């Protein structure tokens, strides 16, 4: 069982990385709308007096959907498992060199 555990962890880490990448690639690139404006504004008698426009440009901004963020988190978790396993193997190898 002790020899199978590192291979199971490596498989789990790789599966998490692949699953995270699949979620990121399959999720829509449309960002989540936080507020849709459920309350309609009141109509003014003179619409010109209260008219206001705001134009925001998102050139160069990163826009992500919830699915992309979740997929990225899953992929990072898989990379952390693989990094921990690599550190464990490096420590095991160093201990064997010192002992032998």
C-alpha positions as CSV (number, residue, x, y, z in Angstrom):
1,X,0.0,0.0,0.0
2,X,2.8,2.4,0.8
3,X,4.2,2.1,-2.8
4,X,0.7,2.7,-4.3
5,X,-0.1,5.8,-2.4
6,X,2.4,8.2,-4.2
7,X,1.1,6.9,-7.6
8,X,-2.5,7.4,-6.5
9,X,-1.7,11.0,-5.4
10,X,0.1,11.6,-8.7
11,X,-2.9,10.4,-10.5
12,X,-5.2,12.5,-8.4
13,X,-3.1,15.6,-9.0
14,X,-3.0,15.1,-12.7
15,X,-6.7,14.4,-12.9
16,X,-7.4,17.7,-11.0
17,X,-5.2,19.6,-13.4
18,X,-6.9,18.1,-16.4
19,X,-10.4,18.6,-14.9
20,X,-9.6,22.2,-14.0
21,X,-8.4,22.9,-17.5
22,X,-11.5,21.3,-19.0
23,X,-13.8,23.5,-16.8
24,X,-11.9,26.6,-17.8
25,X,-12.1,25.8,-21.5
26,X,-15.8,24.7,-21.4
27,X,-17.1,27.7,-19.4
28,X,-18.5,30.7,-21.1
29,X,-16.3,33.8,-21.3
30,X,-19.2,36.1,-20.5
31,X,-18.7,37.7,-17.1
32,X,-21.4,37.4,-14.4
33,X,-23.8,40.3,-14.1
34,X,-24.0,41.4,-10.5
35,X,-26.9,43.8,-10.7
36,X,-29.5,43.9,-13.4
37,X,-31.3,47.0,-12.3
38,X,-34.6,45.5,-11.1
39,X,-36.0,48.8,-10.1
40,X,-36.8,51.0,-13.1
41,X,-35.9,54.7,-12.7
42,X,-38.7,57.2,-12.4
43,X,-39.6,59.2,-15.5
44,X,-38.8,62.8,-15.3
45,X,-40.9,65.5,-16.7
46,X,-37.9,67.0,-18.5
47,X,-35.7,64.1,-19.4
48,X,-32.9,66.4,-20.7
49,X,-32.3,68.0,-17.3
50,X,-31.6,64.6,-15.6
51,X,-29.8,62.9,-18.5
52,X,-26.4,61.4,-17.6
53,X,-24.2,59.0,-19.5
54,X,-21.2,57.0,-18.3
55,X,-19.1,55.0,-20.7
56,X,-16.6,52.6,-19.2
57,X,-13.9,51.1,-21.4
58,X,-12.5,47.7,-20.4
59,X,-9.6,47.6,-22.8
60,X,-7.0,45.3,-21.5
61,X,-9.1,44.2,-18.5
62,X,-9.4,40.6,-17.6
63,X,-13.0,39.4,-17.6
64,X,-13.6,36.0,-16.1
65,X,-16.7,33.9,-15.5
66,X,-17.4,32.0,-12.3
67,X,-16.7,28.7,-14.2
68,X,-13.3,29.9,-15.2
69,X,-12.4,30.9,-11.7
70,X,-13.6,27.5,-10.3
71,X,-11.7,25.7,-13.0
72,X,-8.5,27.7,-12.2
73,X,-8.9,26.8,-8.5
74,X,-9.2,23.1,-9.3
75,X,-6.2,23.2,-11.5
76,X,-4.2,25.1,-8.9
77,X,-5.2,22.5,-6.3
78,X,-4.0,19.7,-8.6
79,X,-0.7,21.5,-9.1
80,X,-0.3,21.9,-5.3
81,X,-0.8,18.1,-4.9
82,X,1.8,17.4,-7.6
83,X,4.3,19.9,-6.0
84,X,3.9,18.4,-2.6
85,X,4.5,14.9,-4.1
86,X,7.6,16.1,-5.9
87,X,8.9,17.6,-2.7
88,X,8.2,14.4,-0.8
89,X,10.1,12.4,-3.5
90,X,13.1,14.9,-3.4
91,X,13.2,14.5,0.4
92,X,13.1,10.7,0.2
93,X,15.9,10.7,-2.4
94,X,18.1,13.0,-0.2
95,X,17.5,10.8,2.8
96,X,18.5,7.7,0.9
97,X,21.7,9.4,-0.3
98,X,22.7,10.4,3.3
99,X,21.9,6.9,4.6
100,X,23.7,5.0,1.9
